[in-house]
Amino acid sequence: MNIFHSATLRLTMWYMVILTVLSLLFSVIVFSLASREFYRPLGPRTVETVLQQLEPDTDIAGIRNARAQEAEHHLLSNLIVFNIAALSLGGLLSYVLARRTLRPIEEAMSAQARFSSDAAHELRTPLSVMQSEIEIALRDKKATKVSHEETLGSNLDEVHRLRALTDRLLMLANAKELQLGPASLEDVAIDAVGNVIPLAQAKKISIDNQVGGIKALANGESLTDALTILLDNAIKYSPEKSHVIVSAATKGKRVLLTVRDNGPGIDPKDQPHIFDRFYRADTSRSKTNVEGHGLGLSIAKRIMAAHNGDITLESRPGRGSAFTLHLDKA
Ligand code: ADP
């Protein structure tokens, strides 16, 4: 039996126990109060009024007792019916409530399991490549120094990939609670552009940094990481010699930081998923060999959530993409 099913049953049982105890306690109290009331001696004025209306030799006490017994009997059967109804309905409600209580935990646990399996899968690929290259090199008795150097070079590339992946996994884990303060978007943009200059130069892509002196309520370092991710993607997915623009604007109490490229754009069917961990659109996983693990945008989203902010996308296939970071003005 699935652990959540048995946990739901256990929780239902606890709710039922609490409900039964309360319902029985309530019934016992009602029954004893009511019984006491039934047998309470009549007040002198009531006796007087009753006596005036009855035959002189009527057995008042006997009638009263019979009446009280009957009332007590009715009360008892009503309370039993009430308890049975309360417990049947309560059982059903308890089960529904137990399921609702446990569902978010179940979802969080299965997301965690999915994440671990995706992470393991991403880690296994470079490790398998390294393993087979090393095994082949060791088996090859005629291997020269040059071929060993080639193997080591290729292994080093895989190590870099693994390093980048573990850095991103750490970023994802750490971007939860951030210290926020006034941060200059101009400085953030300069640092983020500086981080991607080598990549842009390798593809002869020009970056137009139009960010002026706006201040936002942010954690400068993490915001730089988020902007670097967007710039990194804009360069990775755009063709050579294209242009990337980074700009900032204010809108009411918010500031918007936008990275615009004229790359391939993102298919509307992929757009709802690209912020999911390990999601890569088909075009980036199979058709082009752009490197990545599908973690960048989920990290950027996490960083923005820690800023009480958001990240949005406007894109059309063939018309480029514009990612915007939204956060509070300082
Ligand atoms: P990665 O880039 O490592 O694949 P991301 O989470 O940064 O992971 O991006 C998820 C996916 O979103 C990418 O695989 C790609 O398909 C798509 N994507 C992100 N940015 C862009 C962009 N500027 N242009 C086109 N596609 C993009």
Residues whose N, C-alpha, C, O or C-beta is under 5 A from the ligand:
A	BS01	ADP	N233 A234 Y237 G263 G265 I266 I274 Y279 R280 A281 S284 E291 G292 H293 G294 L295 G296 L297 S298 S321
